[in-house]
Amino acid sequence: MSITNILIGLIPMIGWGVFPVLTGYFGGKPVNQILGATYGTLIGAIVVALFTQTPLITGKEFLFTFLSGMAWSIGQIFVFYAFTEMGVSRTMPISTGFQLIGASLWGVIVLGEWRGNTFGMSSLAVGFFAIVLIIVGVWFTTYTEGKTKSAGGTNAVKGVALVFCAEIGYLAYSAFPQAVKVSGFEAFLPQALGMAVAATVFALATKGNRASKPFRTKSSYTNIISGFFFALAALTYLISARPEVNGLATGFTLSQMNVILATLGGIYILHERKTKKEMGAVLAGLLLVVIAGVLTAFIN
């Protein structure tokens, strides 16, 4: 594996790591964040389609990739609500952990993976050991001192539930395109369209609340910048996951290291306060999640 390929694989990590920090920095309600993020992604997808001259797919291929984008938006809305409950620094490790577990179980149950041997042991045993590491690591990142709501007691429980619901959307985001034969570049624009449509419908539904004016709020448009970072990550991930670059397993694992940037960004940039014990638990949990993520890349 060349240094160039590794650098390509790290760009999604940066894009998806910066993305949640920027949405937190620009602020706004979840409806403002999802509007800006999806509109920014759509702009990025249109630019990519024009420059690469990628033909727009139609029929079943368009439908499934479009639904994929809608599913992502629905999942991301849950995550944005989780941010309001327990912050970026607690939400992102949980979200990454759930995604790694979901991707692993999908590969085992649906795709029939992990049937060989890894490091001289059953791949299935190594894989489930990695899942256990993820679960323990995520549990560490949710540790809080004290029992008050502001310290993450009740909010953490609600936040984890929101992230769990989001995982259904994320799985559908990955699963729908697998039902049709379509390249990543061909899927990018229809997915972005689906994202933007779902966000717009959500915003129109929210508009009925007098306290919410999603189309007149500044944060809906400043968050377009965060969408550019998501688009950059999504595009470079498609390149990284190609067999001749890093491959799907390694490309996915490298991209999920965004949890480090997102978590530390939440703490140091968004000023989500941690005690010394909480910080130690977060770092230990991140380490376990990263080790497990890297481990899954080597499973046959």
N, C-alpha and C positions, 0 to 999 in steps of 0.2 A: 504494500500500500504506500503510495507516494505522499510526500508532504502536501502537494497540491490537492490531492483528493481529501486528505484530512482537513485542510483549510476550507474546502468546499463544504465538507460535512459539518464544520463548526459554524458556518454562517446561519443555518436554521436555528442553532442553539442561541446565537446572539439575537436574531430577530424575534424568536418566540420568548426569549428571556426578557428583552426590553419591552415587548408588547404590553404585558400586564402592568409593568411599572409606569409606562406612559399613560395608560388609561387611568391609573390611580392618580398620577400627577395632574392630568388635565381635569380630572374630577367629573362631576355630573352624576346623574342617576344611571342605573343599568341601561335604561332606554337610550340615553344620550351616548353611552359608551358603545353599545351594539350598533347604533346608527352610524357613528363615525368610523368604527372599526370596519364594518362591512362596506361602507361607501368607499373608504380608502383602499380596501382590498379589490373592489370592483374596478376602480380607476387603474390600479396596478395591473390587473388582469387584462384590461382593454389595451393598455400600452404594450404588454407582452405579446398579446395576440397580433397587434399591428406590426410590431417589429419582427416577430418570428414568422409572420404570415401563416399562422396556424388556422386551418379551416374550421369553421364552426360546425360542430356535429349536430345531427338532427335525430328525430325519432326516439327509439328506446334508449339509445346512448345519451342523448341530451336529457331525457326525463330522469334517468337514474342518477346522473351526475348533478343535475339541478336539485333533486331531492337530497342528495348528499350534502350540498351546501346549505339547504334549509335546515337539515338535521344539526349541522355544526352550529348555526346561529341559535337554535333552540338550546343546545347544550351550553353554549357560551353565555347565554342570558342567565342560566342557573349559576354559572361560575361568577358572573358579575354580581349577582345577589349574594353569593357566598363571600365575595370581597367585603361587602358591607357588614357582614356578620362577624368575620374573624380576620379580615385583612389579607393582603396579598401574600405576606410571608408565611401564613399558616395554610392558606388555600392552595398555593401552587405545589408544595410537596405532596399534599393529599391528591390533587388532581393528577399529577404525574404518576404517582403510585397506582392509582386506579387505572390510568391508561396503560401502564406497563402490564398490570395484571390482566386487564381486559384483552389486550393484544396477544398476550401469552395464551390465555384460555381459548381465544378465538382460533389461534394457530393449532392448538392441540385438538380441540373438539371438532372444529369445522374443516381445517386444512390437513389434519392428520400429521402434524409436525411432532418433533421430540421423540422419534421412534428409534433413534440410533444410540450411539454411545458418546459421551463427552468426558474428557479427562479420565478415561478408563472406567467410568460409571454410567449407569443408565441415564440417558438424557432427560427422561421424565423425572427422575429423582433430583437431578441437578436443577431442573426447571422449577420444580415445586419448592426446593430449598431457596431459590432466588425469590419466589413469591413470598415466602415466609420472611425473608430479609426485608422485602418491600413493606410488608404489613408492620413489622417491628419498627422500621425506619419512619413510616408515616405516623405511627403511634408516638414516637419520640417527638416529632415536630409539633404535635398538638399539646404537648405538656405545658401546663400553666401553674404558676404558684398562686395560691389563693383560690377561692371558690366564687368570687363575684362575677357578675355577668360581664363587666367591663374587662375582666381578666381572661375571658374566653370560656367561662363555664357553660352557660346555656347557649351562648352564641356558637360555640364550637360544635355542639351537637347538631344544631340547625344547619350550620355551615357544611358539616360532613354530609348530612342528608342531601343538601342542595348539590354538592359535588357528585354524589352518587347518582343522582338523577341526571346530571350533565353527562355522565359517562355513557348513558344510553344514546344520547345524541351524537357523541363522539364516535361510538362504535358504528352507528348508522352512517356517519360521515365516511368512515373507512370501508364499510361493507357494501354500500350501494354501488360504487364504481366497479367492485369485483364481480358484479352480476353481468357486466357487459365488457366487451373488448374495446378498450379505449386507452390511449396513452395519457400520461400525466399532463402534458401540455394541452391536449385536446380537452381534458376535463377541467382545467383551471378556470376558464371563463364561465362555463355553465355553472360550476360550483359557486363562483363569486356572485353570479346572478341570483342563484338560490339563496345565498347568504343575505344579499341586499333586499330581496323580496320579503323574506321572513322577518327581517329587522324592520322593514317599512310597515308591514302588517301589524307587528307588535307595537310600533310607535303610534299608528293610527288608532289601535285599540286603547292605548294608554292616553291618547289625546283627549279622550272623554273625561279624564280627570282634570278639573279646572286648575289644580296645582301643578300640572305637568304640561309643558309646552315644548315637546321634543324638537319640533322643527324651527323653533324660535330661540333655542338655547345655544349659547356660544360653544359649550362643551361638546355638543353634537358635531360641530364642525372642526374644532381643534383636535378631536379624537380621530379625525381622518388621518392625521399623521401617524397615529398608532396603527391604523389599518395598513399604511405603507410598509411598516415593519413586518406585519403579519404576512403581507403579500410577498415581501422579499424572502421571508423564511419559507413560505409554502413553495415558492418557485425553486429556490436552491435545494430544498429537500427533494423535489422531483428529480433534480439533477444528481444529487448525492445518492439517491436510492437506486440509480441505474446500476446494472451488474458490472459495467466496465469502470464505474467510479468506486463507490463503496458498497453497493448492494443494499438490499432492503433491511436486513437485520442490523448491520453496522450503521447504516444511514439513520435508521430510526433511533438506535441507541444514542448516537452522537447528538441528534436533535433534542432528545429528552433531557440532555444535560442542561437545558435551559432553566431547569428548576433551581440551579445554583444561582444564576444571575437574577432570576425573578425573586427568589427568597431573600437574598442579600440586598437586592435593590429595594424591596419592600421595607427592610429594616433600616438601611442607611440613607435611602433617598426619600422614601415616604414617611420615615421616622416612626415606624411601628415599634413601639418600645418593648424591650425584652429585659428581664432580669438576667443576672449572670447564669443562674441555673437553667433558665429557659433558653438562653443563647447556646449553652453547652448541649442541651437536648436537641436543639435545632440542627447544630453542626453534626452531631452524632447521627441524627436521623437522615440528614442529607447524604452523609458518607455511606450509610447502609443502602439507601435508594440508588446511589450512583454505582456502588459495587454490584448490586443486583442487576441494574440495567446493563452494565458492561458484561456481566456473566451471561445474560440471555443472548448476547450477540454471538457467543461461541457455541451455543447449544446446537447440536445437529438434529 
